[in-house]
Amino acid sequence: MEEANVQQQQKVEQKEEPSKEKPKGPGIVSKIRGVIGNYKRVIEVARKPTKEDFMSSAKITGSGIVLLGAIGFVIFLIYFLVVK
């Protein structure tokens, strides 16, 4: 009986799983270099907008702000009229 226990114990020792360590990827320094490279590429491609581009962006942004203000004012009026 003791021999059976010893044999089972040996089988269990043989079946030990390999360590489950995560494989190491690129280091933190290479990740930072990659991000900085991406930033450099964006800055190289970027350009100052023309006056026409700027004005169209300003018009679209302004109209969006006015639209949101109008929606807020309508909600305020509905609330004011319903509560009174």
Order of alpha helices (4+ residues) and beta strands (2+ residues): alpha-alpha-alpha
